[in-house]
Amino acid sequence: MAHCLEALAAVAATRQPALALACLGKAQRLYEETGIRLSGTDSRMHEETAEVLRATVGSICYETALAEDRLLPMEDAIVEIEAWNCD
């Protein structure tokens, strides 16, 4: 699940930064809860996505949004992510 959220964040980073931040924040929380560590390609994708988002929304907004999205219950995050119009 966390890998899927990471991939969605990477795709959404340039066109839907709020969606990307929601996915990235939730993925980070899942990684922490499960003890999964990113390595290789996954780690590079995460860092590239984070770079794009920081450049798009600014570092302070990035850190704030990520912290808020990490705390969002999974059920609420899924509803929020499903509600995004990704056309």
ABEGO torsion letter per residue (X at the ends): XAAAAAAAAAAAAAABAAAAAAAAAAAAAAAAAAGBBBBEAAAAAAAAAAAAAAAAAEAAAAAAAAAAAAABBAAAAAAAAAABBAX
